[in-house]
Amino acid sequence: MKHASLAQLFIMAAIVATLSLPPAAGLAWLACSVLGFSFEALVTFGDRLSAPVGVSAWWAIVFLPAFAYAAFMLKE
């Protein structure tokens, strides 16, 4: 079996990161409502980023462990 190419690793990690954001957002919304702070503050890192940039940052944060997972799962 051949090693996975770098492009395959990036694609798998991007798929995993993208598919994990909606359930994670639901859990974050629930946690925010229970703990009493705003969901927008969580998404925007305390209003330091705009909402689109904040969501992109969260995606990148999720992408890193997803990339490690993809590399582990696709290794020979």
VEXPA-177091 format. One record per residue: residue number from 1; y, x, z of N, C-alpha, C in turn; residue in three letters. Coordinates in Angstrom, 3 decimals. Layout:
% VEXPA-177091
FISE  num       n.v       n.u       n.w      ca.v      ca.u      ca.w       c.v       c.u       c.w  residu
FISE  NUM         Y         X         Z         Y         X         Z         Y         X         Z     ala
...
***
This chain:
% VEXPA-177091
FISE  num       n.v       n.u       n.w      ca.v      ca.u      ca.w       c.v       c.u       c.w  residu
FISE    1    -1.187     0.842     0.000     0.000     0.000     0.000     1.246     0.884     0.000     met
FISE    2     2.193     0.546    -0.842     3.427     1.326    -0.948     4.412     0.900     0.132     lys
FISE    3     5.313     1.815     0.463     6.394     1.492     1.386     7.355     0.505     0.735     his
FISE    4     7.956    -0.323     1.552     8.955    -1.260     1.047    10.208    -0.489     0.649     ala
FISE    5    10.840    -0.934    -0.401    12.069    -0.281    -0.817    13.206    -0.689     0.121     ser
FISE    6    14.255     0.067     0.074    15.418    -0.217     0.907    16.016    -1.578     0.562     leu
FISE    7    16.013    -1.926    -0.708    16.541    -3.236    -1.127    15.711    -4.363    -0.526     ala
FISE    8    14.389    -4.203    -0.500    13.528    -5.220     0.099    13.822    -5.370     1.588     gln
FISE    9    14.051    -4.270     2.277    14.362    -4.321     3.704    15.679    -5.063     3.942     leu
FISE   10    16.692    -4.748     3.130    17.980    -5.419     3.279    17.872    -6.911     2.997     phe
FISE   11    17.113    -7.274     1.974    16.973    -8.692     1.633    16.240    -9.444     2.733     ile
FISE   12    15.160    -8.890     3.247    14.425    -9.566     4.313    15.291    -9.694     5.565     met
FISE   13    16.012    -8.651     5.910    16.876    -8.691     7.088    18.005    -9.698     6.902     ala
FISE   14    18.552    -9.780     5.704    19.614   -10.753     5.441    19.097   -12.178     5.547     ala
FISE   15    17.885   -12.420     5.067    17.291   -13.754     5.174    17.054   -14.120     6.629     ile
FISE   16    16.485   -13.203     7.389    16.213   -13.470     8.808    17.520   -13.703     9.566     val
FISE   17    18.527   -12.883     9.316    19.809   -13.037    10.011    20.468   -14.363     9.647     ala
FISE   18    20.422   -14.735     8.379    21.056   -15.973     7.936    20.347   -17.194     8.507     thr
FISE   19    19.024   -17.175     8.515    18.274   -18.318     9.025    18.330   -18.438    10.547     leu
FISE   20    18.625   -17.353    11.242    18.683   -17.425    12.703    20.047   -17.872    13.231     ser
FISE   21    21.080   -17.855    12.393    22.402   -18.241    12.876    22.527   -19.713    13.276     leu
FISE   22    22.027   -20.678    12.519    22.180   -22.081    12.966    21.519   -22.387    14.317     pro
FISE   23    20.266   -21.969    14.560    19.718   -22.225    15.896    20.469   -21.470    16.999     pro
FISE   24    20.902   -20.254    16.694    21.654   -19.484    17.689    22.992   -20.149    17.983     ala
FISE   25    23.628   -20.701    16.956    24.899   -21.398    17.168    24.694   -22.641    18.023     ala
FISE   26    23.602   -23.349    17.800    23.304   -24.515    18.633    23.093   -24.144    20.092     gly
FISE   27    22.353   -23.076    20.333    22.161   -22.612    21.710    23.470   -22.119    22.320     leu
FISE   28    24.278   -21.450    21.532    25.573   -20.975    22.033    26.486   -22.137    22.370     ala
FISE   29    26.500   -23.172    21.514    27.315   -24.360    21.783    26.858   -25.025    23.080     trp
FISE   30    25.545   -25.144    23.273    25.016   -25.737    24.501    25.398   -24.894    25.722     leu
FISE   31    25.263   -23.591    25.611    25.627   -22.713    26.724    27.115   -22.793    27.027     ala
FISE   32    27.929   -22.858    25.991    29.381   -22.960    26.197    29.737   -24.260    26.903     cys
FISE   33    29.088   -25.353    26.518    29.405   -26.635    27.154    28.922   -26.660    28.605     ser
FISE   34    27.816   -26.007    28.887    27.310   -25.967    30.268    28.161   -25.040    31.123     val
FISE   35    28.532   -23.902    30.585    29.289   -22.915    31.355    30.785   -23.173    31.366     leu
FISE   36    31.268   -24.056    30.494    32.655   -24.484    30.555    33.663   -23.604    29.849     gly
FISE   37    33.277   -22.937    28.785    34.282   -22.238    27.983    34.130   -22.664    26.537     phe
FISE   38    35.113   -22.359    25.740    35.153   -22.908    24.392    34.225   -22.146    23.446     ser
FISE   39    33.595   -22.909    22.575    32.736   -22.334    21.542    33.560   -21.482    20.583     phe
FISE   40    34.786   -21.922    20.315    35.661   -21.165    19.423    35.976   -19.779    20.001     glu
FISE   41    36.146   -19.706    21.315    36.404   -18.401    21.940    35.209   -17.469    21.769     ala
FISE   42    34.011   -18.031    21.820    32.813   -17.216    21.624    32.730   -16.721    20.184     leu
FISE   43    32.959   -17.620    19.244    32.866   -17.265    17.820    33.929   -16.244    17.439     val
FISE   44    35.129   -16.395    17.966    36.241   -15.518    17.580    36.423   -14.314    18.512     thr
FISE   45    35.438   -14.082    19.384    35.506   -12.963    20.331    36.792   -13.042    21.155     phe
FISE   46    37.035   -14.207    21.739    38.218   -14.396    22.574    39.509   -14.414    21.785     gly
FISE   47    39.500   -15.008    20.617    40.656   -15.112    19.722    41.163   -13.765    19.214     asp
FISE   48    40.292   -12.769    19.205    40.680   -11.468    18.633    40.460   -11.435    17.126     arg
FISE   49    39.559   -12.296    16.630    39.251   -12.357    15.206    39.449   -13.789    14.710     leu
FISE   50    39.603   -13.938    13.423    39.625   -15.295    12.864    38.190   -15.828    12.847     ser
FISE   51    38.054   -17.124    12.666    36.720   -17.734    12.692    35.796   -17.171    11.602     ala
FISE   52    36.245   -17.066    10.342    35.332   -16.503     9.330    34.927   -15.057     9.620     pro
FISE   53    35.867   -14.265    10.099    35.551   -12.870    10.425    34.636   -12.817    11.644     val
FISE   54    34.857   -13.703    12.602    33.993   -13.756    13.781    32.563   -14.129    13.439     gly
FISE   55    32.391   -15.122    12.562    31.044   -15.500    12.131    30.397   -14.346    11.373     val
FISE   56    31.165   -13.658    10.558    30.637   -12.489     9.840    30.235   -11.387    10.816     ser
FISE   57    31.014   -11.191    11.855    30.672   -10.185    12.859    29.389   -10.564    13.593     ala
FISE   58    29.246   -11.845    13.953    28.004   -12.284    14.595    26.820   -12.102    13.657     trp
FISE   59    27.015   -12.382    12.357    25.943   -12.182    11.389    25.545   -10.705    11.348     trp
FISE   60    26.527    -9.820    11.350    26.238    -8.381    11.319    25.511    -7.940    12.586     ala
FISE   61    25.882    -8.520    13.725    25.208    -8.193    14.983    23.748    -8.626    14.930     ile
FISE   62    23.477    -9.778    14.339    22.104   -10.267    14.209    21.364    -9.485    13.124     val
FISE   63    22.075    -9.011    12.108    21.453    -8.285    11.004    20.803    -6.976    11.473     phe
FISE   64    21.412    -6.281    12.404    20.888    -4.974    12.823    19.481    -5.055    13.404     leu
FISE   65    19.219    -5.935    14.399    17.832    -6.030    14.857    16.903    -6.641    13.802     pro
FISE   66    17.427    -7.510    12.941    16.607    -8.071    11.865    16.191    -6.972    10.890     ala
FISE   67    17.062    -6.010    10.640    16.720    -4.888     9.765    15.630    -4.029    10.403     phe
FISE   68    15.747    -3.792    11.712    14.707    -3.030    12.407    13.374    -3.780    12.361     ala
FISE   69    13.427    -5.091    12.526    12.225    -5.918    12.431    11.616    -5.826    11.034     tyr
FISE   70    12.442    -5.918    10.010    11.941    -5.835     8.640    11.316    -4.472     8.367     ala
FISE   71    11.938    -3.417     8.847    11.390    -2.077     8.648    10.049    -1.935     9.353     ala
FISE   72     9.930    -2.500    10.539     8.674    -2.428    11.283     7.582    -3.228    10.581     phe
FISE   73     7.926    -4.423    10.113     6.932    -5.310     9.511     6.507    -4.847     8.119     met
FISE   74     7.370    -4.177     7.395     7.053    -3.750     6.039     6.632    -2.292     5.949     leu
FISE   75     6.421    -1.674     7.099     5.972    -0.267     7.035     4.506    -0.221     6.644     lys
FISE   76     4.080     0.918     6.228     2.694     1.060     5.799     1.783     1.195     6.976     glu
***
